[in-house]
């Protein structure tokens, strides 16, 4: 995980994501998921590029299945974009960086 990429857990999800005043990109992933590993470096890049403008982080679905279940995550990678505590967009699969930046830029 990158230096600026947050790790969202059951303990900090509400504060870091739901109560955030900045847009938040949440990457739902797992260690064993090939496409998750493929998109991981892109998510880390975004965390660095959007520092101070958006919060970028990951939820390991094996470690925090309750969060994944709460948001209906059935396949990974799934990326949810939150603004003001609400899901604004869901992106499924290892998509390109442009699609992720477009989703974040709409909310900044």
Secondary structure as UniProt FT lines:
FT   TURN            3..4
FT   STRAND          6..7
FT   TURN            10..12
FT   HELIX           14..18
FT   STRAND          23..29
FT   TURN            31..32
FT   HELIX           34..49
FT   TURN            50..53
FT   STRAND          54..60
FT   TURN            61..63
FT   HELIX           65..70
FT   TURN            71..72
FT   STRAND          78..83
FT   TURN            84..85
FT   STRAND          86..92
FT   HELIX           97..105
FT   TURN            106..107
//
